């Protein structure tokens, strides 16, 4: 599984994590899968996923993302299929229990999830999904305010380093 995350998408661009890699994460630990998929589908920070409660996930495809960095709370869409795969969706309990960001960092790195960004000394691991999400948004719109709100940033300047 270690190289599954280096595949190309059908549209020709790089894919951070293929469907088969997501499935391998699910088989290893459902929480690895949930966090990777949530990061991928919403562009949120690892800290935002780890503070989610099951009740933050609306069964009709909405997820409340509470900002931890003095940004704005936001609501993102996630697929109905993904919601069905989340054991604690809609429940009044923490979404991810007894695991910290370092666990996810180590496990993602083991399977090859990371992103090298020019000008940065270290690769991005858990934050790599956020960069990929930003790239996807930028293919849909160039409106800086829309991008800022999607990422939960307070200012447009914060997003300059994303999606390069």
C-alpha positions as CSV (number, residue, x, y, z in Angstrom):
1,X,0.0,0.0,0.0
2,X,2.9,2.4,0.6
3,X,2.9,3.7,-3.0
4,X,-0.8,3.9,-3.6
5,X,-0.8,7.5,-2.7
6,X,1.4,8.5,-5.7
7,X,-1.0,7.5,-8.5
8,X,-2.4,9.9,-11.1
9,X,-6.0,10.8,-11.3
10,X,-8.1,10.1,-14.4
11,X,-7.9,13.8,-15.1
12,X,-4.1,13.7,-15.4
13,X,-3.2,15.4,-12.2
14,X,-1.5,14.0,-9.1
15,X,-3.8,12.4,-6.6
16,X,-2.7,12.6,-3.0
17,X,-4.5,9.4,-2.0
18,X,-6.2,6.9,-4.4
19,X,-9.4,5.1,-3.7
20,X,-7.5,1.9,-3.1
21,X,-5.3,3.7,-0.6
22,X,-8.4,4.9,1.2
23,X,-9.7,1.4,1.3
24,X,-6.4,0.1,2.7
25,X,-6.5,2.7,5.5
26,X,-10.1,1.6,6.3
27,X,-9.0,-2.0,6.6
28,X,-6.1,-1.0,8.9
29,X,-8.0,1.4,11.2
30,X,-11.4,2.9,10.5
31,X,-10.3,6.2,12.2
32,X,-7.4,6.5,9.7
33,X,-9.9,6.3,6.9
34,X,-12.4,8.7,8.5
35,X,-9.7,11.3,9.1
36,X,-8.1,11.0,5.7
37,X,-11.4,11.1,3.9
38,X,-12.6,14.1,6.0
39,X,-9.4,16.0,5.4
40,X,-9.7,15.2,1.7
41,X,-13.4,16.1,1.3
42,X,-13.5,19.3,3.4
43,X,-9.9,20.7,3.4
44,X,-10.0,21.1,7.1
45,X,-7.1,21.0,9.5
46,X,-6.2,17.8,11.4
47,X,-7.0,19.7,14.6
48,X,-10.5,20.6,13.3
49,X,-11.2,16.9,12.6
50,X,-9.9,15.8,16.0
51,X,-12.3,18.2,17.8
52,X,-15.4,17.1,15.8
53,X,-18.3,15.4,17.5
54,X,-20.7,13.0,15.8
55,X,-23.4,15.6,16.1
56,X,-21.3,18.0,13.9
57,X,-22.2,15.7,11.0
58,X,-25.7,16.2,9.6
59,X,-27.1,13.0,8.1
60,X,-28.0,15.0,4.9
61,X,-24.3,15.7,4.0
62,X,-23.3,18.7,6.0
63,X,-20.4,18.8,8.5
64,X,-19.7,21.7,10.9
65,X,-16.1,22.5,11.0
66,X,-15.2,24.5,14.1
67,X,-12.1,26.7,13.6
68,X,-9.3,26.4,16.2
69,X,-7.1,29.1,14.7
70,X,-9.4,32.1,15.3
71,X,-10.8,31.7,11.8
72,X,-14.4,31.2,10.9
73,X,-16.5,28.2,11.6
74,X,-17.8,26.8,8.3
75,X,-20.1,24.1,7.0
76,X,-18.8,21.8,4.3
77,X,-20.5,19.1,2.2
78,X,-19.5,15.5,2.4
79,X,-20.8,12.6,0.4
80,X,-23.8,10.6,1.7
81,X,-21.8,7.4,1.1
82,X,-19.0,8.7,3.4
83,X,-21.5,9.6,6.1
84,X,-22.8,6.0,6.1
85,X,-19.2,4.8,6.8
86,X,-18.7,7.0,9.9
87,X,-19.7,4.9,12.9
88,X,-20.2,7.9,15.2
89,X,-22.0,10.2,12.7
90,X,-24.9,11.9,14.4
91,X,-24.0,10.6,17.9
92,X,-23.3,12.8,20.9
93,X,-19.6,11.7,21.3
94,X,-16.2,12.6,19.9
95,X,-15.8,11.5,16.3
96,X,-12.2,10.3,16.9
97,X,-11.4,9.0,20.3
98,X,-8.0,8.4,22.1
99,X,-5.8,9.3,19.1
100,X,-3.8,12.4,18.6
101,X,-2.5,14.2,15.5
102,X,0.9,12.5,15.8
103,X,-0.7,9.1,15.4
104,X,-2.2,10.2,12.1
105,X,1.0,11.9,11.0
106,X,3.0,8.7,11.5
107,X,0.4,6.4,9.9
108,X,-0.1,8.6,6.9
109,X,3.6,8.9,6.4
110,X,4.0,5.1,6.5
111,X,1.6,4.8,3.5
112,X,3.2,7.5,1.5
113,X,0.8,10.4,2.1
114,X,2.9,13.5,2.0
115,X,3.4,16.6,-0.2
116,X,6.7,18.3,-1.1
117,X,6.2,22.0,-1.5
118,X,8.9,24.2,-3.1
119,X,10.4,26.6,-0.6
120,X,9.6,24.4,2.4
121,X,12.2,22.2,4.1
122,X,9.8,19.5,5.3
123,X,7.1,17.6,3.5
124,X,3.5,18.2,4.5
125,X,1.7,15.1,5.7
126,X,-1.7,15.8,7.4
127,X,-1.8,19.3,5.9
128,X,-1.2,17.9,2.4
129,X,-4.9,17.2,2.0
130,X,-5.6,20.9,2.7
131,X,-3.2,21.9,-0.1
132,X,-4.8,19.5,-2.5
133,X,-8.3,20.7,-1.5
134,X,-7.2,24.3,-2.2
135,X,-5.9,23.3,-5.7
136,X,-9.3,21.8,-6.4
137,X,-11.2,24.9,-5.3
138,X,-8.9,27.1,-7.5
139,X,-9.9,25.0,-10.5
140,X,-13.5,26.0,-9.8
141,X,-13.1,29.7,-8.9
142,X,-10.5,32.5,-8.6
143,X,-12.6,34.5,-6.2
144,X,-10.4,35.0,-3.2
145,X,-13.3,35.5,-0.8
146,X,-14.8,32.1,-1.8
147,X,-11.4,30.4,-1.3
148,X,-10.9,32.2,2.1
149,X,-14.3,31.1,3.4
150,X,-13.9,27.5,2.2
151,X,-10.6,27.2,4.1
152,X,-11.9,29.1,7.2
153,X,-9.3,31.8,7.0
154,X,-9.8,35.3,8.4
155,X,-7.8,37.0,5.7
156,X,-7.1,36.3,2.0
157,X,-3.3,36.6,2.7
158,X,-3.4,33.4,4.7
159,X,-4.2,31.3,1.6
160,X,-1.3,32.5,-0.5
161,X,0.9,29.4,0.4
162,X,-1.9,26.9,-0.4
163,X,-2.3,24.9,-3.6
164,X,1.0,25.7,-5.2
